[in-house]
Amino acid sequence: MDVQKEVKSLRESMNMNRREFCEYFDIPYRTVTDWEAGKRSMPDYVFRLMEYKARAEKMLVKDQDQEPVQRCD
């Protein structure tokens, strides 16, 4: 896994700057900066969890934008 590209790509797909991204995932700014610069590695499972959280949040927001389903009784 190319952490440098993957982390930056995830951050950009979420339309966040580094500061917002760090706050969202509760990760130190320096850590994310090092990941994006290729100075530090991360376990694959950490990235997968970050990606999972981002997708889940996106789905929740998408669902909230839709009108509620009307029940037919």
N, C-alpha and C positions, 0 to 999 in steps of 0.2 A: 504494500500500500504506500502510495506517495502522499504522506501526511501533509506536506506543504501545499499541494494542489487541492487535496480533498477538503481540508479545513477551510481554506480560502473560498473554495467553490460553495461549500455549505453556507458559510457566512454571507456570501454575496447572494445566494439564492433566497436567503431570509431577509434580504434588503437591510442588513444591519452593518454598522461600522464595528470596529473591534471592541470599543467600549461597551456598546449595547450587547454584543455577542457574549462578552465576558460576564456581564451582569446577568444575562438570560440563563447562562449555564453555570453561573457561580464559579468561574474559573479565573485565576489571576491573569491580569492583562499581560504580564511578562511571559507567562506560559503560552498563551495564544500567539503572541508575537514570535516567540521562539519556534513554535510549531510551523507557523507560516514561513519563517525564514529557513526552515530545515535544520535548526540548531538543536532541536529536541524531538525525541520520538514519543509516541504514545502507543499503548496496547491497542490492537484492533478493536477489542470489545468496547473501548471507551468511545471511539468514533462511531461505532454502530449504535451505541446508546444515544449519543448526541443526535445522530440522524433520525433515530426512531422518535425521540422527543419532538424534534422539529416537524416531522411528518404528522405526528399525532396532534400537535397544536394546530397545524394547518388544516387538518380535517375537522377539528372542533370549530374553528373559525368559519370554515366553509359551511358546516352544518347549521351554525347559528345564523348565517346570512339567508338561509332558505326559509320559506314560510312553513309554519307547522302543518303537518298532515291533518286533514279533516277526517274525523271518524264518521263512518256511515252506520248509524244504528237503525 
